[in-house]
Amino acid sequence: MTFFDEVKIYVKGGDGGDGSIAFRREKYVPFGGPSGGNGGSGGDVYVVVDASLNTLVRFKHGVHFKAEAGGRGSGKNQQGKSGEDLLIPVPPGTVIYDAGTGELVADLLDEGQRAVVAKGGRGGRGNAAFTSSTNQTPRVAEHGEPGQERWLRLELKIIADVGVIGVPNAGKSTLLSVVSAARPKIADYPFTTLQPNLGVVQLDDYATFVMADVPGLIEGASEGAGLGHQFLRHVERTRLLIHLLDGAATDPLADWQAINAELEQFGGHLGGKPQVVVLNKMDLPDAQAWWPLVQEAMQERGLEVYAISAVTGQGVRELIRRAYELLQSLPPPAEMHLEPAVLRPAESEEAFTIEREAGAWRVRGVRVERVAAMTPFMIPEAVARFQRQLRAMGVEAALEEAGVRPGDLVRIGERELEW
């Protein structure tokens, strides 16, 4: 059984286009200056909310996403075409994490909301950009900067006003089908519902709210039992819980205590969510016998309690009306608690590290790797410029201090150089 409310995807911004080496060749201008244009910037990758989607199932058929690369520069100082941005549509309620660090990248709720998840690389400079008073005819250009790439973890947390929770087979899907136009799978056995179902509930005065039928929870759900982590995630965004008790169960009160314990152990603020307790299946003698005990136990705890039969409709209208009234007294979704982003100091682009690996030296650092990637090593003038940059950044001195010798291999990013 596969859930499509969590998925890992790979994203890569478009590489920048290469700069061009060119010189003016015009009539009556025998010694035209450099005219090589810059490369175009690579496209960015965005994740954007599409309200017509409600699952992450589209990622079943593809998890690699790359934006368009920038075009190459050309003569006459013509800049290359910028790469097109790539838009990845996701349903409302999608939370994006960096798969490597676990840090929150974006929390997307509203239609059209977007977040850039991989920046495209800038275009490499053409030789016209390297003209100086001491070098009037530079024969050097840059490769485009590689686009940002990383793996992301996407989680879908459904957005609903009311979440219906309870043990398997308590009648949650039946209740949702009675009060809304949703048609979830219904059968008389546990775990009929294997993914959340959403329905819009409309009252007599045309007031509406969204109700979610969350798959049945069992003891140990907070530790992952019965796919508990996937199920409990969908309760986080709801504003009000309807805790449905199975009136035909052996002990509905024990079930109520077990599910509440799982909500507390899952963490966050699930245990403190407003909750209405509802005993279902009042059309059965067992439920009628349990009702006085359930009513007394909930009243002692200061909780509202209702008795209904989702099959016959008994008490359903009163329950829905009360749920709507409670929603009006609760904070709107914009004021609900959301997981905060973890802000860390930005890594210095100038910083670098040197270490020994598999018969070579490895240099790591944002700027030094970018410079290596953008240098066309087949051009002698570009190689000389690269060496000057290493010296200016302090990499050359650091390698010599670490013990590098002539003939040693030095790896910088994907480049392998002989010292």
N, C-alpha and C positions, 0 to 999 in steps of 0.2 A: 504494500500500500504506500503510495507516494503523496506527500503533501506539497502543495505549491503555494505555501505562504512563507517559504524561506528558500533562498537560492543564492549561489555564488556566481558572480559574473566578472569577466575580465574587460577592462576598458583601457583604451589607448588614444590619446590625443594625436592629431595628425602631425607628422614630421614637417618641419619648416622646409621650404624649397631652397635649393642651392643657389648661391650667388653666381653671377656670370663674369667671365673675363672677356672684355671686348674693348675695341678702340674705334674711334671715329674714322670713318673712311668716306670722305666727301671731296667733291671736286674743289680744287683750289685750297684745300686744307691738307697739305701733304703730311703734316705731323700732328694729326688729331689726337686729342687726349683720351684717357680711359673713359669708357661709356658702359661698362658692365653694370646691369641693374641688380637690385637685391632680390632674393627669393621671397615668395609669398609666405605668410604665416599659415601654420597648420590649423585645421579646425578643432574646436573644443568639443568635448563630449558632455552633454547635459542629460540629466534624468528629469522628466517632466510629468506632472500629474495629468492623467486622462480619466475623467469621472466615469467614462463608459466601461472601464475595466474594473474587475472585482477580485482577480486572482493574479498570481505571478506565473500562470501556466504557460504563457508564451515563451518563457525562457527554457522550457523543456526542449525546444528544438534549436537552441543556439544561445551560447553564453559569451561569445567573443564579439566585442564591438569596437570598431576602429573608425575614427573620424578621417576625413579626406586630408591628404597631404597638400602642402602648398606647392604652387608651380615654380618652375625654375625661372630665374631672372634672365633677361636677354639684353642685347645691345641697344644703343640709343637710350640708355638709362631706364629701360622698361622693367618695372617690377613684376615679379611673378604673381599669378592669381592666388588669392587666399583660398585655403581649403574650406569646404562647406562644414558647418557644425553638424554634429550627429545628435539627434534627439531620441532618447529611449523612453517610451511611455510606460508609466507604472500606475497602479490604482491608488486612490487616496488612502492615506494611512501607512504608506511605505516608509520605513525607517532604514537608512543606509549607514553601514559601518565599514570602515577600512578593515578588510579581512586579515591584514597583517598585524595591525596594532590594536584592533578592536575599538578604535575611537569612533565616536559619532561623527558622521559627515553631514547628514541632513535628515530632517524629519518633515516629510511632505504631506500636507493635509488637504490643501485647497486646489480646485481645478485650475490648471495653468501654472501652478507653482513649480519652479524649476531650481535645480542646483547644478553647478558645474562640477563634474567629478574627475575630469582629466583635461588639463590644459594642453592646447596645441603648442608646438615649438615655434619660435620665431624664425623668420627666414634668414638665411645666410647673406652676408653683405657681398655685393659685387666689387670688382676692382676699383670702380669710381669712388667708393667710400674710403679707399686707402691712400688716396692722393695726398701728398704732403709737400712742403717746400723742399724737402730733400729727396723725394721720390715722386717725380712727375709722371712716371709710367709704371705704376705697380702691376705686377703680374701675379697677383694673389687674390683669392676670393675664399669664401667660407662655405662649408656644407651647412644645410639647414639644421637647426637644433632639433633633436629628437623630441617627440611629444611625450607628455607624462603618461605613465602606464602603471596600473595596479589592479589588484583583485578587490572586489567589493562584496560584502554580504548584505543582501536585501531581506528585510523582514516585513511582512504585512501584518499590521495590527488593525483589524476592522474598526471602522468608525460608526458607532451606534449610540443612541441615547440610553437604551435599556438593554441589558444583557440577561438572558434567561439561563440560569445555571441549575445544576442538580445532578444526581446520579444517573447512570444510563437507564433508559426506559421509564423516566419519570413523567413523560408526556410533553416535553419541551417543544418538539416539532409539531405535535398536534395543536398545542396552544398557538404557535406562530401561524399555522395554516388557518386557524379559526379567526384570528384577529387581523390578518393581512392577506394580501394576494399571493404571498409566497407559497410555494408548493414543494416543501422538502420531502424527502423520502421518509415514509412512516411505516413501521412494522412493529409487531409485538415481540421484539427481542432486543437485548442490550446492544449498544454501539451501532444502531441503525444509521445515526448521523455521524459522518466521518469528516465533515468540514462545516464551518459555520455557515448559517443561512441568514440572510437579511430580509426583512419585510417592513414595509411602511404601514403603520397603523393610523387609520383615519377615524376620528371621533365624529359624532353626529353634527357638531358645529364646524366641521371641516378642519379642525386642528389636527396636526399630524406629528408623529415622531417615529424614529427608526428603532426597530427591535431586532436583536440578534439572538438566534438560537445557537448556543455554544455547545459543542459535543459533550457528551456525558463525562463527568469527572469521577475518578475513583480514588481510594486511599493510596497515597504515594504519588499523586499527580505532580506535586511540587518538585519531586525528584525525577520526573520523567515517566513514571508508570502510566501505561495506557495512553501514550502520546500526550501526557499532561502538560509538558512545556509548550507544545504547539497550541493546545486548547486554552491554557491560562493566559497566554499572550493576548488573546482576543478579548479578554475581559478588561484589560488595562485601560482602554479608551472609553469604556462605557461610563455613564454618569450615575446610573442607578441599576441595582441588581434585583431581579425577581428570582428568589431561591425557591425552586419548585420541588416539593416533596412528593414522593410516590406513596399515595395512600394505601396501595396494595403491598407495600414492602413489609419486611419482617419487623423493622424498627425505624420509622421515618425520623425520629428524633436523633438516633445514633447517626443516621446518614447526614443530617443537618450539621451535627458537630464535626463529623469527619471532613466534610467539604469545607467548612469554615476554617478548620485547622490547616487544610491545604492552601487556602487563600492567604493565611497569615504566613505560612512557611515559604511561599513563593517569593515573598519580598515586595518591595515597592509600597504601594498604598492600597493593595487589593483588600486587605482585611478591614480597612476603615471605610470602604465604600458604603453608601446608604443601601439598605437591603430591606426588601419586603418579602416575608415568608408566606408561601402559598401551598396549602395542602390540596393536591389534585386527586382526581378519581372519586369524587364524592358520590358518584352513581353506584359505587361498590360498598357493600356492608363493612368491609375491613376499614375503609377510609372513614366511614361514618363513626365507627367505634374509636378510631384514633383522634378524631377531631377535638373532643374536649381536652384530651391530654396535650395535644399540640398547642391548642389555644392558650391553655394555662401556662405552659412552659415559655411560650414566646412573650406573653404579657408580663411574666415575671422578669424577663430580660429587657423589657421596654421596646419590643419590636412589634411592628404592625403585622398582623397575620390575617389571611383570608382563606376561605374554603371554596374551591371551584370544581367543576367537572368540565374539562376541555372538550369532552365528547358531546355532552348535552348542552353546553353553554351556560350551565348554572354558575352564577357569580362572576362570569368573565367580564361582562360590561362594567360592573362596579370596580373590578380590579384595574382595568385599563384606564378608566376615568381617574382613579386614585394615582396611578403611575404618572399620568399626565400632570396632575396637580403637583406632585412631588418634583417633577422635572422643572416646573416653573419656579420653584423655590431654591433650586440648586444653581451653582455657578455655571455660566455658559461655557461651552467647550474651550473657548480661547483662554479662559482663566484656569483650566484644569492643569494639573502638574504634568510636565513633560520632562523626560530625561535630559539633563543639561549637557551641553557640549563640553568636552574637556579641552581647555585652552592651554597650550604648552608654548614655551618660548620657541620662536622660529629657529631652525637650524641655520647657523652662519654659513653663507655660501663660500666664504673664504677658507673655512676650516677643512683640514684633510688629515687622513691617517695613512700610515705606511706599515705594512706587515709582510712577513715572509710567507710564501705559499708555493708548494709544488714546483720547486726549482726556479722560482721567479719572485719578483717584488710586486706587491699589489698596492696601488695608490687609490684611495677612496676619498671622494669629496665632491660636493655639488658643482663648484665652479671648474675644478680641474678636469672632471669627467666631461663637462659640457664643452670646454675648450678642446679636449682631445677629439670628441665626437665631431666637432665642426671644422677640424683642420684637414684639408686635403693633402695627405702626406706625399702624393706624387709630384707636388710642386715644390721645388727647393726653397723658394722664397717663403712659402707657407711653413715649411719645416723650421726655417731659421726664426720665423716669428713665434712659432710654438715654443722653441727653446728659450727665447727671450721671456715669454710669458711664464714658463716654469721657474725661471730664475727670479722674476719679479714676485711671484707668489710664495717663494721660499721652498718650493718643492725640490729643486735641484740640491740645495744645501742640506735639506732634511734627508734626502736619499744618500748623499755622501756621508752624512753623519751616521746613518743607519748601517753603512758598510757596503754600499753598492760598488761594484767593480766594472771596469770596461768589459763589454761582452755579456753582461748580465741582462736577463729579460725583465722588462718593467711593464706591468699591465695597468692600464688606466681605462676604466670602463670596458669596452669591447676591443680596445686597441692593445696590441702587443708590440712593444718597441725594444730595440737592442740599445743598451746604454753605450 
